[in-house]
């Protein structure tokens, strides 16, 4: 019987790269995942296990995970993405009773990958170039931003993932276009994670990719992003390892940390210098460029930790370029639909006529056809869903008060920081006969409304300044007589989550668009539409 390994959190590119390399090594690959990605159809996956979603109920998910680990006879488990790393750290003791966890460092070591602030401070002590940064712990810390601070700037959550209120939360880097925009972004995130405000660094994405043991680097390579899509590279290449003279400084950093396992230390680089961005303490999306070039980190990690083998240093690598055709097809197909035909044409020609001998397409059409086909089918399903949400015929039921009894009513919008909280608080003030609440669909809760929303609501004698967002949970659906949505997308979200159509109503005959990010005139128009609709709906219920 093959040795069995359990992968947790199937991030698309990194998960596939790890699964394939360990499958080829001779392991049986099981995956626990909650993203419903096409990886479940890959020939490299022996078993795909769905035990719920930790972004909805982390404790329930983890209890099921531990039960599976108890019964599964796994040689080891391997967290692939940041949420999986957080879950494994929280439940490390229970899991380790049954099987080892690969790439899981002690908390005093892991914190340098988990908390970007600590990494920046430690890296600076070892001569590594770091960006100009301001650490934000609360809203008043915005006063630390100097008047001449340059915009646009980067707003970076200190944590990529975090467990809070029995949910696993994921945070992404944002770009603040102005001081006002920065303030709104901070208001959204500050109750969930500390923040780092950084001066924007221009340059190309560089990855210093390594495997280490007790702080000693065993093997590493350097790669450059050629094409980057929303922070993820679709086309990258191996570059000379001595470029930017990073090795000695990173060796010093890792020794001070005591890192064991794999990591990707990310930089932004121009022709002169490389500036540190962050450290990913797990496998990364561009992993295949190293594997194809001769450094198979998933196998080396397994042999080093599970088999206790000595890993040989590999100094000679193939200089390859690796392309993810699916990602690029989505990017340039979108550009074509936007009318940017020349960009699409140039990209198509580069694939058809300029393909070099040192280039590899990592998509597995011949090696893994079912997964390849499912990738594009998955995209078509998403596009179809958007089309249905936008154009399908639906009955716009509006709430009609037919009895004198008190109703429990929930207002629904996308983020629960603009439209639905205004509707909730306005209704509580003017229609006290009924009970009101509001929800959104953004998993990160306790976000504050944007300043423009607060200002305009105050002008209308509605105070939403202390409102904290809430994410709709399926457990809430039995608590309310009616759900009032702002637009079609809200409607379809609720139906998908199992709320009966008979209890879902529209606030107006027309969608009330999301005013998020707009100026005060747009908020004024939006809130006036909501007020007028509510006054008409509850005309007989005013005190």
ZAMARGU-4260 file (C-alpha; in steps of 0.2 Angstrom, whole numbers, plus 5000, padded with zeros to 4 digits):
<rodrens>
0) 5000/5000/5000 | 5006/5017/4996 | 5010/5030/5009 | 4996/5042/5011 | 4998/5061/5013
5) 4984/5073/5017 | 4985/5091/5010 | 4974/5104/5018 | 4968/5119/5008 | 4970/5117/4989
10) 4976/5133/4983 | 4975/5132/4964 | 4993/5133/4958 | 5003/5128/4973 | 4991/5114/4978
15) 4992/5106/4960 | 5011/5108/4960 | 5013/5099/4977 | 5000/5086/4973 | 5008/5081/4956
20) 5026/5081/4963 | 5021/5070/4978 | 5010/5058/4967 | 5025/5056/4955 | 5035/5052/4970
25) 5024/5038/4974 | 5012/5044/4988 | 4993/5043/4989 | 4986/5060/4989 | 4971/5065/4999
30) 4965/5083/5000 | 4953/5092/5012 | 4947/5108/5004 | 4933/5120/5005 | 4935/5131/4990
35) 4926/5119/4978 | 4941/5121/4965 | 4943/5109/4950 | 4958/5101/4958 | 4946/5088/4965
40) 4945/5081/4947 | 4964/5079/4945 | 4971/5062/4941 | 4984/5066/4955 | 4971/5066/4968
45) 4966/5049/4975 | 4953/5056/4987 | 4944/5073/4989 | 4936/5076/5006 | 4924/5090/5010
50) 4921/5093/5029 | 4913/5110/5029 | 4920/5127/5028 | 4931/5135/5042 | 4926/5152/5036
55) 4909/5148/5042 | 4913/5137/5057 | 4931/5134/5061 | 4928/5123/5076 | 4916/5111/5067
60) 4928/5110/5053 | 4943/5106/5064 | 4934/5093/5074 | 4930/5084/5058 | 4948/5086/5053
65) 4955/5078/5069 | 4943/5064/5067 | 4949/5060/5049 | 4967/5062/5055 | 4964/5049/5069
70) 4957/5036/5057 | 4967/5040/5041 | 4984/5032/5044 | 4992/5047/5036 | 5011/5047/5035
75) 5009/5066/5037 | 4998/5081/5033 | 5004/5097/5024 | 4995/5113/5025 | 4995/5122/5008
80) 4988/5139/5011 | 4988/5152/5025 | 4971/5147/5032 | 4977/5129/5033 | 4993/5135/5042
85) 4982/5144/5055 | 4971/5129/5058 | 4986/5117/5060 | 4994/5129/5072 | 4979/5131/5083
90) 4976/5112/5083 | 4994/5107/5082 | 4994/5097/5098 | 4979/5086/5094 | 4985/5083/5076
95) 5003/5078/5081 | 4996/5064/5092 | 4992/5055/5076 | 5003/5061/5062 | 5017/5075/5060
100) 5013/5091/5051 | 5025/5096/5038 | 5032/5114/5037 | 5024/5119/5054 | 5037/5128/5064
105) 5035/5133/5083 | 5025/5148/5086 | 5041/5159/5090 | 5047/5155/5073 | 5031/5154/5063
110) 5027/5172/5069 | 5039/5179/5057 | 5029/5172/5042 | 5012/5176/5051 | 5015/5194/5056
115) 5023/5204/5043 | 5027/5218/5055 | 5039/5207/5065 | 5047/5201/5048 | 5050/5219/5043
120) 5058/5224/5059 | 5069/5208/5060 | 5074/5209/5041 | 5080/5227/5044 | 5092/5222/5057
125) 5101/5210/5044 | 5103/5223/5031 | 5088/5219/5020 | 5080/5234/5011 | 5063/5237/5018
130) 5049/5249/5012 | 5045/5265/5022 | 5031/5258/5033 | 5019/5264/5047 | 5011/5251/5059
135) 4993/5254/5063 | 4985/5247/5078 | 4969/5258/5079 | 4961/5272/5070 | 4969/5286/5079
140) 4986/5279/5073 | 4981/5287/5056 | 4988/5303/5064 | 5006/5295/5062 | 5004/5297/5043
145) 5014/5312/5038 | 5005/5326/5028 | 5018/5323/5014 | 5015/5304/5013 | 5014/5299/4995
150) 4998/5292/4987 | 4993/5280/4981 | 5001/5269/4994 | 4999/5251/5000 | 4988/5245/5014
155) 4994/5228/5020 | 4986/5218/5033 | 4999/5211/5046 | 4991/5194/5044 | 4986/5185/5028
160) 4974/5174/5038 | 4968/5174/5056 | 4955/5164/5066 | 4942/5175/5075 | 4925/5172/5081
165) 4925/5154/5076 | 4929/5159/5058 | 4945/5158/5047 | 4947/5175/5039 | 4958/5180/5024
170) 4965/5197/5021 | 4972/5204/5005 | 4983/5219/5001 | 4974/5235/4996 | 4979/5250/4986
175) 4974/5267/4994 | 4972/5280/4981 | 4970/5295/4993 | 4971/5299/5012 | 4952/5298/5012
180) 4952/5281/5004 | 4965/5275/5016 | 4955/5281/5031 | 4940/5270/5024 | 4950/5255/5022
185) 4958/5256/5039 | 4940/5258/5046 | 4935/5242/5037 | 4950/5231/5043 | 4956/5238/5060
190) 4945/5228/5071 | 4951/5212/5063 | 4969/5214/5060 | 4984/5226/5063 | 4989/5235/5047
195) 5004/5241/5038 | 5004/5257/5028 | 5018/5256/5015 | 5025/5268/5002 | 5022/5260/4985
200) 5038/5251/4979 | 5039/5251/4960 | 5048/5236/4951 | 5046/5218/4947 | 5041/5204/4958
205) 5056/5193/4964 | 5054/5177/4974 | 5069/5170/4984 | 5063/5152/4986 | 5071/5140/4999
210) 5071/5125/5010 | 5080/5126/5026 | 5083/5116/5042 | 5086/5125/5059 | 5090/5141/5050
215) 5102/5134/5038 | 5098/5136/5020 | 5100/5119/5010 | 5094/5124/4993 | 5086/5140/4985
220) 5083/5148/4969 | 5078/5165/4963 | 5063/5168/4951 | 5056/5184/4942 | 5038/5187/4938
225) 5036/5191/4919 | 5017/5193/4920 | 5008/5196/4936 | 4989/5195/4939 | 4982/5202/4955
230) 4998/5198/4964 | 5000/5181/4957 | 5012/5177/4943 | 5006/5168/4928 | 5023/5168/4918
235) 5039/5168/4927 | 5057/5163/4925 | 5073/5157/4934 | 5086/5171/4936 | 5104/5171/4942
240) 5104/5167/4961 | 5117/5180/4964 | 5106/5194/4957 | 5103/5207/4970 | 5116/5199/4982
245) 5102/5193/4994 | 5109/5176/4999 | 5120/5181/5013 | 5107/5193/5021 | 5094/5180/5020
250) 5105/5167/5027 | 5108/5179/5042 | 5089/5182/5044 | 5085/5163/5044 | 5098/5159/5056
255) 5091/5172/5068 | 5073/5165/5066 | 5078/5147/5066 | 5067/5142/5051 | 5064/5124/5046
260) 5055/5120/5030 | 5051/5129/5014 | 5047/5147/5012 | 5046/5161/4998 | 5053/5178/5003
265) 5045/5190/4991 | 5054/5206/4985 | 5050/5221/4973 | 5065/5224/4963 | 5072/5236/4950
270) 5089/5236/4941 | 5098/5242/4957 | 5090/5234/4973 | 5077/5222/4980 | 5065/5228/4993
275) 5057/5216/5005 | 5038/5213/5004 | 5034/5198/5014 | 5038/5180/5018 | 5026/5166/5013
280) 5029/5152/5026 | 5021/5138/5015 | 5021/5133/4997 | 5018/5147/4984 | 5010/5148/4967
285) 5025/5149/4956 | 5032/5133/4964 | 5033/5124/4947 | 5046/5135/4940 | 5058/5127/4953
290) 5052/5110/4951 | 5054/5110/4932 | 5071/5118/4934 | 5078/5104/4946 | 5073/5109/4963
295) 5058/5098/4969 | 5054/5106/4986 | 5039/5096/4990 | 5049/5079/4988 | 5064/5087/4998
300) 5053/5093/5012 | 5045/5075/5013 | 5061/5066/5013 | 5069/5078/5026 | 5055/5078/5039
305) 5046/5062/5036 | 5060/5050/5031 | 5074/5060/5040 | 5085/5060/5024 | 5100/5071/5022
310) 5095/5083/5007 | 5109/5086/4995 | 5113/5104/4989 | 5109/5107/4971 | 5119/5121/4963
315) 5115/5119/4944 | 5098/5123/4938 | 5090/5124/4921 | 5086/5142/4916 | 5067/5140/4912
320) 5052/5150/4909 | 5035/5143/4915 | 5018/5149/4910 | 5001/5146/4917 | 4991/5146/4901
325) 4974/5146/4910 | 4978/5161/4920 | 4984/5171/4905 | 4969/5165/4894 | 4957/5172/4907
330) 4968/5189/4908 | 4969/5192/4890 | 4952/5185/4886 | 4945/5198/4898 | 4956/5212/4889
335) 4948/5206/4872 | 4931/5208/4879 | 4935/5225/4885 | 4940/5230/4867 | 4959/5228/4869
340) 4961/5217/4854 | 4979/5222/4850 | 4985/5216/4868 | 4975/5199/4865 | 4983/5197/4847
345) 5000/5200/4854 | 4998/5188/4867 | 4991/5175/4855 | 5006/5177/4843 | 5018/5175/4858
350) 5010/5158/4862 | 5009/5152/4844 | 5025/5159/4836 | 5037/5165/4849 | 5037/5150/4860
355) 5055/5146/4865 | 5063/5129/4869 | 5066/5134/4887 | 5048/5138/4890 | 5036/5126/4898
360) 5017/5127/4899 | 5012/5120/4916 | 4994/5116/4912 | 4992/5098/4910 | 4981/5095/4895
365) 4989/5079/4890 | 4994/5074/4908 | 4978/5078/4917 | 4965/5081/4904 | 4950/5081/4916
370) 4957/5094/4927 | 4962/5105/4912 | 4944/5104/4905 | 4936/5107/4922 | 4946/5123/4925
375) 4938/5131/4910 | 4921/5123/4914 | 4923/5131/4931 | 4926/5148/4923 | 4911/5146/4912
380) 4900/5142/4926 | 4905/5158/4935 | 4902/5168/4920 | 4885/5160/4918 | 4881/5163/4936
385) 4885/5182/4933 | 4874/5182/4918 | 4859/5174/4927 | 4861/5186/4941 | 4861/5201/4929
390) 4849/5196/4916 | 4837/5183/4922 | 4819/5187/4924 | 4814/5187/4943 | 4798/5193/4952
395) 4802/5208/4962 | 4791/5205/4977 | 4790/5220/4989 | 4785/5218/5007 | 4767/5222/5011
400) 4761/5223/5029 | 4746/5213/5030 | 4743/5211/5049 | 4746/5221/5065 | 4758/5209/5072
405) 4776/5214/5074 | 4788/5207/5061 | 4807/5202/5062 | 4815/5210/5047 | 4833/5209/5040
410) 4840/5221/5028 | 4853/5213/5016 | 4867/5222/5005 | 4884/5216/5000 | 4895/5222/5014
415) 4884/5228/5027 | 4893/5245/5029 | 4882/5257/5018 | 4865/5253/5012 | 4858/5239/5024
420) 4864/5247/5041 | 4856/5264/5035 | 4840/5255/5032 | 4841/5246/5049 | 4845/5261/5060
425) 4832/5272/5050 | 4819/5259/5052 | 4822/5256/5071 | 4820/5275/5074 | 4804/5277/5063
430) 4795/5260/5064 | 4798/5254/5082 | 4783/5241/5081 | 4795/5229/5071 | 4812/5221/5075
435) 4826/5225/5062 | 4843/5219/5059 | 4855/5219/5044 | 4868/5208/5036 | 4880/5207/5022
440) 4890/5193/5013 | 4908/5199/5017 | 4916/5186/5029 | 4927/5199/5038 | 4915/5206/5051
445) 4916/5222/5063 | 4920/5233/5048 | 4915/5252/5051 | 4905/5262/5037 | 4915/5273/5026
450) 4916/5291/5031 | 4905/5298/5017 | 4891/5286/5022 | 4893/5292/5041 | 4893/5310/5036
455) 4877/5309/5024 | 4868/5298/5036 | 4871/5311/5050 | 4864/5325/5039 | 4848/5314/5038
460) 4848/5312/5057 | 4853/5293/5056 | 4868/5288/5066 | 4878/5274/5058 | 4895/5279/5065
465) 4896/5265/5077 | 4889/5251/5066 | 4899/5235/5065 | 4896/5224/5050 | 4889/5207/5051
470) 4890/5192/5039 | 4875/5183/5035 | 4875/5165/5041 | 4863/5151/5036 | 4859/5149/5055
475) 4851/5166/5054 | 4838/5162/5041 | 4825/5154/5053 | 4825/5170/5064 | 4817/5182/5052
480) 4800/5184/5044 | 4807/5193/5030 | 4823/5198/5021 | 4824/5214/5011 | 4837/5215/4998
485) 4845/5230/4989 | 4848/5223/4972 | 4848/5207/4962 | 4865/5200/4967 | 4859/5201/4986
490) 4843/5191/4980 | 4853/5177/4972 | 4865/5176/4986 | 4851/5173/4999 | 4843/5160/4988
495) 4859/5151/4985 | 4861/5150/5004 | 4844/5142/5006 | 4832/5156/5010 | 4815/5153/5003
500) 4810/5165/4989 | 4794/5168/4998 | 4803/5177/5012 | 4814/5188/5001 | 4808/5205/4996
505) 4816/5219/4986 | 4817/5236/4994 | 4812/5245/4978 | 4806/5242/4960 | 4823/5245/4954
510) 4840/5240/4961 | 4848/5252/4973 | 4867/5252/4968 | 4881/5250/4980 | 4888/5268/4984
515) 4904/5261/4991 | 4919/5272/4986 | 4908/5286/4979 | 4906/5304/4984 | 4894/5311/4996
520) 4881/5316/4982 | 4880/5297/4977 | 4877/5292/4996 | 4864/5306/4998 | 4854/5299/4982
525) 4856/5281/4989 | 4850/5285/5006 | 4836/5295/5000 | 4830/5281/4989 | 4831/5269/5004
530) 4821/5281/5015 | 4807/5284/5002 | 4805/5265/5000 | 4804/5262/5018 | 4792/5276/5021
535) 4781/5269/5008 | 4782/5251/5014 | 4779/5255/5033 | 4767/5270/5029 | 4754/5263/5042
540) 4767/5258/5055 | 4774/5275/5060 | 4771/5280/5078
</rodrens>
